[in-house]
Amino acid sequence: MTVGLETIDGRAALRFERHLAHPVQRVWRAIVVPAELERWFPAAAGDWTPEAGKTFAVGGQTGQVTALEAPHLIEWTFAGQLFRFELTAERDGCALVFTHVFGDRAIAAQTAAGWECYFDRLSAHLAGGHLSQERAHEPIGERHEHYAARFGIDPAPGREFIATAMGFRGLTLEDGPVLRLRRSYKHSAERVWRALTDAGEQAQWFPGELEVTRSEPPRLLVGLWNGGTLRFELHDQDEGCVLEFTHAFTDRDQAALAAAGWDRCFAVLDAHLAGQSMSQATALTLWPAVHERYASIWAIDPEIGRAVFAEHSPG
């Protein structure tokens, strides 16, 4: 897939080009049929009618279909933004060109990263499967860092959005208690393994020292940390790998505190693997908001984490 940041009528716009191994008619249905759209698109289409000039309402806002040439072109406006899909038959499938005109260049990196995740959902749907929101957004942190660098955009707004506004993405709390996190990377397991184990790279993102109790390069790393047990597992996936992380500990009341800390550490790791820099101090500026979200979700007294954060905060 190729992605470009352009200017259309004085407004920022993203243009995506992706080859799909499916005929135009099949992809067209996935784009215009509400029951199919809800399987991959970021917003439900409701009862919209894909006819030129027709209006539709979603979430209290109104959109309008502004162009339609079935099954090759559909364009609509919604919430002051423009969305355009173009399909062209190619050997072994079709070419999809998607244009999103949104105006604010400052959010281009996070928007591009988000659409890439949703197009992964589209590909899974067309293949007869289903990719959940959670799984689709596992690589969004690294992708955002990549786009921010490529577009020359300040990554701070996107980092905040990913950390605070994507409640479906993050750590989960299991009985034990055990915190669990899953991340997808475009890098090989060997590359991510170096980030986990090389002293110089580990110092960029890991909090303190890990007392390693088991090591099976480049697949499994287990160790003791701060009275708990950490486990890192790496699995190959497509052209990259999946990292599965667990933290087993004893006091459930510490879960939000620990989860917010790991959320911030893995944000730094995402940036590091994308070749970007995010200091731990920068990452920690979002710790309070992330902590409050986890404390609310898991019904944990937030004063526990607040007190620890205040104790270790400068000044």
Secondary structure, 3 states (H helix, E strand, C coil): CEEEEEEECCEEEEEEEEEECCCHHHHHHHHHCHHHHCCCCCCCCCCCCCCCCCEEEECCEEEEEEEEECCCEEEEEECCEEEEEEEEEECCEEEEEEEEEEECHHHHHHHHHHHHHHHHHHHHHHCCCCCCHHHHCCCHHHHHHHHHHHHCCCCHHHHHHHHHCCCCCCCEEECCCEEEEEEEECCCHHHHHHHHHCHHHHHHHCCCCCEEEEEECCCEEEEEECCEEEEEEEEEECCEEEEEEEEECCCHHHHHHHHHHHHHHHHHHHHHHCCCCCCHHHHHCCHHHHHHHHHHHCCCCHHHHHHHHHHHCCC
